Amino acid sequence: LDHISGGRAGWNIVTTSNPDAALNFGLEDHMEHAERYKRAREFYDVVTGLWDSFADDAFVRDVEAGLYFDPDKMHVLNHKGKYLSVRGPLNIARPVQGWPVIVQAGASEDGRQLAAETAEAVFTGGGSLADGQKLYADIKGRMDRLGRNRDHLKILPGAFVVVGESIEEAKEKRALLDSKVHYDSAIASLSVILGTDASGFDPEGPLPPIPETNASKSGRQRLVDLAARDKLTVRQLAQRVGGYGGLSFVGTPVTIADQMEEWLTSFGCDGFNIMFPFLPAGLDEFVDKVIPELQRRGVFRREYEGKTLRENLGLPRPKNRFFDA
């Protein structure tokens, strides 16, 4: 994919909180939370090792000499670990970007540590600016302690953006969208995130105490905190989840730009993973109305820095661990 796209691919390392996924990959039960992250770290080492199977100049394609690649510039991984056994090498040249951009999304203790060790971008669930600043400081601080350059990882909270000519119009759009969420599907989504069957909860009552489960720890805690902070009923919480329960910017182009700029300048994030309420109109409104305001303030580019995803995120090309000095 990285070769086909000319260097625009990324890999989102997801251990997943959904137990059904385990049944599709040879497991009878989902691994425990901490175990999932240990396996993910080994998986990362194997995949990146395979990407480094060949030096960048290994494929000489010398027709006269009958030499397609230089065998001295090929590395056989021969990985044997606790979870994986992979010989290698990969049967393709090194990716255009060296490696596709490494993305991670876990915000638990294990997830943050994996991000600090391996990730180049982190998708977060949003929340308040104060929450974002705490997460930002925590992950960047872990990078400092590991000796990694903190600029080599971009923290990108998911941001749901609803644009209106006025704040009232934008809020009406959001309310209309939320009203279309069917309770049965919303409560199913809520159950997955909580790791607990919520179908028997009183829809008009508060969220009851939620026990520890094998689901996403950060996802569960985010919803528990949201319900308590906004005093939501189970129905209202499910409706938020069925729509979008994370960070939302709902307003005019100016007020949305104000909020985004505050996050960017207050060390809450390095950018945003923008989500739109509907397509293509939601995307068009953001591009035509919000982007020019961000450019006017000097917080969004007017030209791309390069041709690859890695270049446009300001990330260095990783060295080949087997061939680069």
C-alpha positions in Angstrom: 0.0 0.0 0.0 2.9 2.4 0.8 4.4 1.7 -2.6 1.1 2.0 -4.5 0.2 5.3 -2.8 3.7 6.8 -3.2 4.3 6.9 0.6 0.9 7.8 2.1 0.2 4.7 4.2 0.1 4.4 8.0 -0.4 1.4 10.4 -2.8 1.9 13.3 -1.7 -0.6 15.9 -5.0 -1.7 17.5 -5.1 -4.4 20.2 -8.9 -4.1 20.2 -11.3 -4.3 23.2 -13.8 -6.3 21.2 -13.7 -10.0 22.3 -15.2 -11.1 19.0 -11.9 -10.2 17.2 -10.1 -13.0 19.1 -12.4 -15.6 17.6 -11.3 -14.6 14.1 -7.6 -15.1 14.8 -7.3 -18.6 16.3 -8.0 -17.7 19.9 -10.8 -19.2 22.1 -10.9 -16.1 24.4 -9.7 -12.5 24.2 -6.3 -12.0 25.8 -6.1 -10.0 29.1 -5.5 -6.3 28.7 -1.8 -6.3 29.7 -1.1 -9.4 27.7 -2.6 -7.8 24.5 -0.1 -5.0 24.8 2.9 -7.3 25.3 1.9 -9.2 22.2 1.4 -5.9 20.3 5.0 -4.9 21.2 6.4 -8.1 19.8 4.1 -7.8 16.7 5.5 -4.3 16.2 9.1 -5.5 16.4 8.4 -8.3 13.9 6.5 -6.1 11.4 9.1 -3.3 11.4 11.9 -5.9 11.2 10.3 -7.3 8.1 10.0 -3.9 6.6 13.8 -3.6 7.1 14.4 -6.9 5.2 16.2 -5.1 2.4 18.6 -2.1 2.4 17.2 0.9 0.4 19.6 0.2 -2.4 19.3 -3.6 -2.4 17.4 -3.8 -5.7 20.1 -3.1 -8.3 18.1 -4.6 -11.2 21.2 -5.1 -13.3 20.1 -6.7 -16.5 23.6 -7.2 -17.9 24.8 -9.0 -14.8 21.6 -10.9 -14.3 21.3 -9.5 -10.8 17.9 -8.4 -9.5 19.0 -7.6 -6.0 22.2 -7.7 -4.0 21.9 -10.7 -1.6 24.4 -9.0 0.8 21.7 -6.3 1.4 19.0 -8.7 2.4 18.4 -9.6 6.1 16.6 -12.7 7.3 14.7 -11.9 10.5 14.6 -15.3 12.1 12.3 -14.1 14.9 11.4 -16.5 17.6 9.4 -15.0 20.5 6.8 -15.7 23.1 3.9 -15.0 20.7 5.3 -15.1 17.2 7.8 -17.1 15.1 8.6 -15.5 11.8 11.6 -16.3 9.5 11.3 -13.6 6.8 12.5 -11.9 4.8 9.6 -9.8 3.3 9.2 -10.4 -0.4 9.1 -6.7 -1.3 11.4 -3.7 -1.3 11.5 -1.5 1.8 8.5 0.9 1.9 8.7 4.3 0.3 8.6 6.0 3.7 11.0 3.5 5.3 8.1 2.4 7.4 4.5 3.5 7.0 3.6 6.0 9.8 3.1 4.1 13.1 -0.2 5.1 14.8 -1.5 4.0 18.2 -4.7 4.7 20.0 -4.6 3.2 23.5 -4.8 5.7 26.5 -4.5 3.2 29.3 -1.2 2.8 31.2 -0.1 0.0 28.9 -1.3 2.0 25.8 0.6 5.1 26.8 3.8 3.2 27.3 3.4 1.4 23.9 2.8 4.8 22.3 5.9 6.4 23.9 8.0 3.5 22.8 6.8 2.9 19.2 4.2 5.4 17.9 4.6 8.4 15.6 1.0 9.5 15.9 -1.5 8.8 18.7 -5.3 9.0 18.1 -7.0 10.0 21.4 -10.6 10.1 22.4 -10.7 13.8 23.2 -12.5 15.0 26.3 -11.7 18.3 28.1 -8.7 20.5 27.3 -7.4 19.7 30.8 -7.6 16.0 30.1 -5.9 16.5 26.8 -3.1 18.4 28.4 -2.5 15.7 31.0 -2.4 13.0 28.4 -0.1 15.1 26.2 2.3 15.8 29.1 2.3 12.1 30.2 3.1 10.6 26.8 5.7 13.2 25.8 7.3 12.9 29.3 7.6 9.1 28.8 9.3 9.8 25.5 11.8 12.1 27.2 12.6 9.3 29.7 13.1 6.9 26.8 15.4 9.2 25.0 13.0 9.8 22.1 12.6 13.2 20.5 9.1 14.3 21.6 8.6 16.0 18.2 8.7 12.6 16.5 5.2 11.8 17.9 2.1 13.7 17.1 -0.9 13.6 19.4 -4.1 13.8 17.4 -7.4 13.8 19.3 -10.5 12.9 17.4 -12.6 16.0 16.8 -16.2 16.0 15.6 -16.8 19.3 13.8 -20.2 20.8 13.1 -20.1 24.2 11.3 -23.0 26.7 11.3 -23.5 30.3 10.3 -24.3 30.9 14.0 -23.6 28.9 17.1 -27.3 28.3 17.5 -27.6 26.9 13.9 -24.6 24.6 14.6 -26.2 23.3 17.8 -29.4 22.7 16.1 -27.6 20.6 13.4 -25.9 18.6 16.2 -29.2 18.0 18.1 -30.9 16.9 14.9 -28.1 14.4 14.2 -28.2 13.0 17.8 -32.0 12.7 17.6 -31.6 10.2 14.7 -29.7 7.7 16.8 -31.8 4.6 17.4 -31.7 3.6 21.1 -31.2 -0.2 20.4 -28.1 0.4 18.3 -26.8 3.1 20.7 -27.1 0.8 23.7 -25.3 -1.9 21.8 -22.4 0.5 21.1 -22.4 1.6 24.8 -22.2 -2.0 25.9 -19.2 -2.7 23.8 -17.2 0.2 25.2 -18.2 -0.4 28.8 -17.5 -4.1 28.4 -20.9 -4.7 30.2 -24.3 -5.5 28.8 -26.1 -2.2 29.3 -29.4 -3.3 27.7 -30.9 -4.0 31.2 -30.0 -0.5 32.6 -32.9 1.9 33.3 -32.8 4.2 30.3 -34.0 7.2 32.3 -31.7 6.5 35.3 -28.1 7.4 35.9 -25.3 5.1 34.8 -24.9 2.4 37.5 -21.4 1.4 38.8 -19.5 -0.4 36.1 -17.2 -3.3 37.1 -13.7 -3.8 35.8 -13.8 -5.8 32.5 -11.4 -6.8 29.8 -12.6 -4.0 27.6 -10.8 -0.7 26.8 -9.9 0.8 30.2 -9.6 4.4 28.9 -12.8 4.1 26.8 -14.8 2.8 29.7 -13.4 5.5 32.0 -14.1 8.3 29.5 -17.8 7.4 29.4 -18.1 7.0 33.2 -16.5 10.4 33.6 -18.7 11.9 30.9 -21.9 10.6 32.4 -21.0 11.9 35.8 -19.8 15.3 34.6 -22.8 16.1 32.4 -25.3 14.2 34.7 -26.5 12.1 31.8 -29.1 9.4 31.9 -28.3 6.0 30.3 -30.4 7.0 27.3 -28.5 10.3 26.9 -25.1 8.7 27.3 -26.1 6.0 24.7 -27.2 8.7 22.4 -23.9 10.5 22.7 -22.0 7.3 22.1 -24.3 6.4 19.1 -23.6 9.8 17.7 -20.2 10.9 18.8 -19.3 11.2 22.5 -15.8 12.6 22.3 -14.3 16.0 21.6 -16.7 18.2 19.6 -16.3 21.6 18.1 -19.8 22.9 17.3 -20.1 26.5 16.2 -19.1 29.1 13.6 -15.8 29.0 11.7 -14.4 31.6 14.0 -15.5 29.9 17.3 -14.3 26.5 16.0 -10.9 28.0 15.0 -10.7 29.6 18.5 -11.1 26.3 20.2 -8.7 24.4 17.9 -6.1 27.1 18.3 -6.4 27.0 22.1 -5.8 23.2 22.0 -2.8 23.6 19.7 -1.2 26.5 21.7 -1.9 25.1 25.1 -0.1 21.7 24.6 -3.3 19.8 24.4 -2.4 18.3 21.0 -0.3 18.6 17.9 -3.2 18.4 15.5 -6.6 16.8 15.1 -8.2 13.7 13.5 -11.2 15.5 12.1 -14.5 13.6 11.9 -17.5 15.0 10.0 -21.2 14.7 10.8 -22.1 13.8 7.2 -20.4 13.7 3.8 -19.6 15.4 1.5 -21.3 18.6 2.9 -19.7 18.4 6.3 -16.2 18.1 4.8 -16.9 20.9 2.3 -18.1 23.2 5.0 -14.9 22.6 7.0 -12.6 23.0 4.1 -14.3 26.1 2.7 -15.0 27.9 6.0 -12.8 26.7 8.8 -9.5 26.0 7.0 -9.2 29.6 5.6 -9.7 31.0 9.2 -7.0 28.6 10.5 -4.7 29.7 7.7 -5.3 33.3 8.4 -4.1 32.7 12.0 -1.0 30.9 10.8 -1.9 27.6 12.5 -2.6 25.6 9.3 -0.4 25.1 6.2 -0.9 26.8 2.9 1.3 24.3 1.0 2.2 20.7 1.7 5.7 20.2 3.1 6.3 17.0 1.0 4.7 14.2 -0.9 4.5 11.5 1.7 2.4 11.3 4.8 5.5 11.1 6.9 6.9 14.3 5.4 3.6 16.2 5.9 3.5 15.2 9.5 7.0 16.4 10.0 8.3 13.0 10.9 11.8 11.7 10.0 12.4 8.6 7.8 13.3 5.7 10.1 16.7 4.2 9.7 17.0 0.5 8.6 18.0 -1.2 11.8 20.1 -3.8 9.9 21.8 -1.7 7.3 22.0 1.9 8.4 25.0 2.9 10.5 
